[in-house]
Amino acid sequence: MADTDGASRRPAATTLACWLAVAPGAAWATVRLLGVDRGPLVQLLAFTPYAAAGSLLPLILVIALRRWQPVAVAAVTTVALVAVVAPRAYGSTPPPADGPAVRLLTANLLAGSADARALVDLVRRHSVDVLTVQEFTPAVTTELDQAGLDQLLPYRELHPVEGTPGSGLYARHPISAGGVRHNSGGWGLQAYGTILVPGAPPVRVESVHPAAPYAIDQIGHWRRDLAAQPSATPDGQLRILAGDFNATLDHAPLRALLDTGYVDAADAAGTGLIGTWGPYDGDPIPPVAIDHVLVDRRVAVRATAVYAIPGSDHRAVFTDLRLPPEG
């Protein structure tokens, strides 16, 4: 006699396997779209571009197995994830800014262990006008000037500290109204100042370094630090935030900051999928984009690029901008 019970169980087991295959991607898309990044989900969401690419695998599987309800869920998941990620690879039309050009570089120096000469070489090679640095120490301050940074960017607002909290702002043009902000939990400082670029309105630049969500007990600090970042002032002073945000464009707090009137420069230039951090300490962590330059929507982004700095686990982010004209 045929084993009819076994035959009937096989399709049911296959259907269950299909649902199990599509469920993680569907949950990921739901969390991302609803902006409910909490607890360990904060770290996971940094890898959303990889999840978008990986969502094709269960879609292909359930299509091959002809389980149409899981196919529908998998298809919606892939479309949703690709829709939020893919635009980062395509540049947007810049605003009609025809003022002076400003070339900005930002770099996390890994508690001062980055190669100072390599960083200064980047400044020199790309004629950088503004440099923001994080994890900035007294020793690397000296090393940068010994490598010639004092001749290239003579104006500065520097707050070096041993370890990771230090922050600095260097400029080719004069800096006024400089100072430093303290993030919550003693995580770090954020140097800021108003850069006086000839032919352009004054532009406030801040070196950003909120808490990292590396552990559950740090997520509250991370969220508060991002919420405390200066909002854009679309009808007032030009603002630029540049640094290690410890967040990607898939994190709701960073998107909320952008919604105040900023544009992510890499996203605008079509390079938003290039990772700026990782792997870390040899761990097999795929690169993610947590270093950003956020610019006022009146500022045109002409190009961006990332460059490895020996001694640092972050890549420096270079941005070629054009400011609106003065008046």
N, C-alpha and C positions, 0 to 999 in steps of 0.2 A: 504494500500500500504506500502511496506517495506521502512524503512528509509535507503535508499542506500547511501545518503550523509554522515550520521552518521557512517555507517559501513566503508566507505572509509576513513573517517578522523581518525578512531581509529588506523589503522596500521601506518599512517603517523605520528600521535602523538607519538606512541611507538618508531618509528625510531628516531624521534627528541629527545626523552628522552634518547635513547641509545647514541646518539652523545653527548648530554650534559653530560652524565655520564663518557664517556671516554675522553672528551676534557681536563679536568684539569690535569689528569695524563700525557697525551701526551704533554701538554705544559710544565709540570714540567720536563719530560725527555728531551725535546728539550733544555730548559734552562741549565740543568745540563750538557748535552753532548757538547753543544756549548760554555760553560763557560761564559755565558752572565749574571752573577749575578750582578745586579744593583739594587739600591734603596731597597725597601722592600724585593726583591727577595733574598738578601743576608741572611736575617734572616730565610726565609722559607727554603732555601737550607740546612740549618743545620739539618733539619728533613728528609732528603732524605731517610735514611733507613726505616723510618716509611712509607713514600710515596711508597717505593718499596713493602712493605708488603701490604699496602692498595690497591695497583693497582690490586690485585687479585680479589677484590670485583666487580668492574665494568666488569672485564673480565668474571667472572662467570655469572653476570647478562645478558650481551649481548649474551653469548652462550645460556643461557636458553631461551632468547627471539628470538634466531635464526636470528639475524641481522648481516649478515656475514661481511659486510664492517666495521662496528664498532668493530666486533670481531677481524678483522685483525689489526686494529689500537691499540686496547687494548692489544693484544698479543705482538705486537712489543714494546709497552710501558713497559709492565711487564718484558720482556726479557732484554730491555735496562737498566732499573733501577736495576734489580737483578744482571745484569752483572757487574755494577760498584760497587755494595754494597757487594755482597756475598763473593768476595775474601778476605775481611777483617776478615772473620771467619775461614780462612784456612792459616796455617803457610807456609812460603816459605823456601826454602833451604838456610841456612846461608852461607856466604863466609868462606873459610878455614882459619879463624883467630885462631892462636894457641898461642897468647900472654897471658898476665895476664888478669884476670877477673876484671871487674869494676862494682860495683852495684850502680846505680844512682837513686835518688829519687827527684821528683819535686813536689812542693805544692804551691798553691795560698792560702794565709793566711787570706783573706778577711779583709783587712785593719788592720791586726794584731790581729783580734779577734779569730783566731784559737787556739785550745788547744795546747800550746807549749809542755806540758809533753807528750801528745799523739803522737805528731810528733817525739819527741826525742825517745820515746819508739819504734816507727817504725824504726828509724835509728839504734837503738841498736839491735833490734830483727833481722833485715835483714842485719846486718853488712854493712851498706851503706858506700860507699867510697866518693861519691859526692852528695851534696844536693843543689838544686837551689830553691829559694823561691821568690815569688812575693807578692805584697801588704804587704811589709815588713816594720814594724814600729820600732822606737827606743824602745818602751816598750816590744815588742815581742823579740827583740834582747836580752834584759836582761833576759826575761823569759826562752828563749831557753838555755842560758848558765847556769842559775840556775837549769835547769832540767838535766844538764850534757852534753850539746852539745859541750862545749869547750874541754871536755876530749875526746870525740869521733871523732870530726872533728876540729882539732886545726888550720887548715889553712883556711883563709877566705878573701873574697873580698866583703865588706858589704857597702851598701848604703841605710840605713833606712831613711824613710821619713814618716811624719804623713799622714794618709789617705791611698790612693791606689798606689802612684807612686813608692814606695820603692822596692829595688831589692837586692838579696844577693846570694853569692856563697860560699859554705863551702866544704872542702875537707879533706880527711885523709892524702893526700900527698901534698907536697909543691905546691904553686901556684906562677907562674911568669907572668910578663907582664899583670897584672890585670888592670882593668879600668871599665868605665861605659859609655854606650851609652844612648842618650836622644831620645825618640820617638817624633814624630810630635804632635803638639797640646797640649804639656805639659801633655800627658796622663801618661807616665811612664818612668822609667829608666830600663836599662838592664845591670846588672853586668856581667863581663866576666873575664876570666883568663885562662892561660895555665897550665893544671894539669901535673905534672911530675910524672908519674906512673913508678916505677922501672920495667925494662924489656920491656917497650913499647915506641913508639915514643911519643913526647909531644902531648897532645890533648887539643885543645881550646874548652872550654865549656862556653856557654852563657845562662843566665837566661832570657827567652823570655816573653815579655808582651806587645804586640801591642795594639792599641786602640780597644775598643769593638764597634761593629756596632749596638749599642743599639738604636740609633736614626739615621734618615736620614742624619743629618748634621755631623755625626761622620764617615760615610762610607768612605769619602775621606781620613781621617786620618788612618782609618783601612787599606785601600788599600795601602797607601804610607808606612805605618809601615811594612806591610808584604813584600812589594817590597824591603824595605831597609834592611831586614834581611841578615846576611852574607851568601853568596852562599857557597856551598860545594866546596872543592878544591881537587878533586879526585886524582890529581897528586902531591899534596902538603901536607900541615899540616892536620892532622885529626881534624875534627870539630864535635861538638855535640851541638845542640840547644835543650833546655829543658824548658818547662814552659807552661803558659797559652797563647795559640796562638789566642784565640777568633775566631777560624776557625776550620772547620771540613775538612775531606778529600774530601768533595764535593764542596769546595770553590776553584775557579780557582787560586787565588793568592797563596794559600798553595800548590796546585799541581805544580805550576810553581817553587816554592822554592824547592820542592822535585826533580824536574827534573834537578836541577843543580848538583845532585849527592848524595842526602840524601835518607835514607830509614826511613819510619815511623816505630818505634819499635813495636808498638801494631799491626800494619798491618802485619809486618813480623812474629810476634809471633802467629797470628791468634786470637788476642783479640781486634781487631780494632772496633768492634761494641759495646764495653762496654762503657757506658756513663760516663763522668767525671764531668759534671756540670748539675745542675737541680735536682729537682724543686727549684725555686728561690723565696724566700720570701713567701712561701706557695702557689705560683701560680702553677696551674696544668700543668707545662711544662715538657714533658718527657725528660729524660736525653739525653744529646748529648756529643760527644767526641770532646772537644775543647782543652784539655790539652794533649800535645804530647811530645815525645822524638824523635827528628830526629837525626839519626846517619849517619856518613860517610859510604858509601857502603862497605868499607873494614872492618867495625866493625861487628862482629857476634852478633845477638840478640838471647839470650838463653831462656829468659822468661820475661813476663811483668805481672803486676797485679795492681789493683787500690784499695785504702783503704780510707774509710771515716775518716775525721778529724773533731772531734766535734768543732763547732764554725765556720766552713768554709762551703761555698756553693759548693766548689770544692772538688773533691777527689784527694788524692795524687796518683801519678803514679810512680810505682817502675819498674825498668828495670835492668835485669841482662845481662851484656854485656861481650864480650871477644874481647880485642884489638888485632891487629896484633902485631907480635914481633918486638922488636927494631932492626933496621938495615935491 
